[in-house]
Amino acid sequence: MFANLTGWHLIIILAVVLLLFGSTKLPALSRSIGQSMRIFRSETKAMKSDEAHAEQARPDSTSSDASGGDLATPPKEPRPASNS
C-alpha cells in the first residue's frame, strides 16, 4: 500500500500536517509522541522481564512427578505425642 510513495508524496503529507496542526503545536505533538513511545517500550520490556522471572520461579513439572508424590492430596501432618 505504501510501496509507491515517493519523496513528493511525503512532502505533501508533511505540508498537510503542518497546515492542520500549525507550526506552534508540532513540537509539543512530537514530544508527546516520543514520550508515549518511551513509556510503551519500557512497559513491554518490564512485561518481558516479569515473564522471564515467572518462568524461572515456576517449578519444573518433571521434577514434581519424579518424586512420586500425589499433587492432589496434601502431605499428612505428624500427630502430636500423647502424655498418657
C-alpha positions in Angstrom: 0.0 0.0 0.0 2.8 2.4 0.9 5.3 0.9 -1.5 4.5 3.5 -4.2 5.1 6.6 -2.0 7.9 8.8 -3.3 9.6 11.9 -1.8 6.9 14.2 -3.3 4.2 12.3 -1.5 5.9 12.6 1.8 6.5 16.4 1.3 2.8 16.8 0.5 1.8 14.8 3.6 4.1 16.9 5.8 2.7 20.1 4.3 -0.9 19.0 5.1 0.1 18.1 8.7 1.8 21.5 9.1 -1.4 23.2 7.9 -3.6 21.1 10.1 -1.7 21.4 13.4 0.3 24.6 12.9 4.0 25.2 13.5 3.5 26.0 17.2 1.8 22.7 18.1 4.1 20.4 16.1 7.0 20.4 18.7 4.6 19.6 21.5 2.9 16.9 19.4 6.2 15.2 18.5 7.4 15.4 22.2 4.2 13.7 23.4 4.5 11.0 20.7 8.1 10.4 21.8 7.2 10.2 25.5 4.4 7.8 24.6 6.8 5.6 22.7 9.3 5.6 25.5 6.6 4.6 28.0 5.4 1.8 25.7 8.9 0.4 25.2 9.6 0.5 28.9 6.4 -1.3 29.8 6.9 -4.0 27.2 10.5 -4.5 28.5 9.1 -4.8 32.0 6.5 -7.3 30.9 9.1 -9.4 29.2 11.4 -9.4 32.3 8.4 -10.3 34.5 7.6 -13.2 32.2 11.2 -14.4 32.4 11.2 -14.2 36.2 7.9 -16.1 36.4 9.3 -18.8 34.2 12.4 -19.2 36.3 10.3 -19.3 39.5 7.9 -21.8 38.2 9.0 -25.4 39.2 9.7 -27.9 36.5 6.8 -30.3 36.1 9.0 -33.3 35.6 10.8 -32.9 38.9 7.5 -33.0 40.9 6.3 -36.1 39.0 9.6 -37.8 39.6 9.2 -37.6 43.4 6.2 -39.9 43.3 4.1 -37.6 45.4 0.4 -37.1 44.6 -0.2 -33.4 43.9 -3.9 -33.7 44.6 -3.6 -34.7 48.2 -1.7 -32.6 50.8 1.1 -34.3 52.8 0.0 -35.7 56.2 1.0 -33.8 59.3 2.5 -35.7 62.2 0.4 -36.4 65.2 1.4 -34.8 68.5 2.6 -37.2 71.1 0.1 -38.0 73.9 1.3 -37.9 77.5 -0.9 -40.8 78.7 
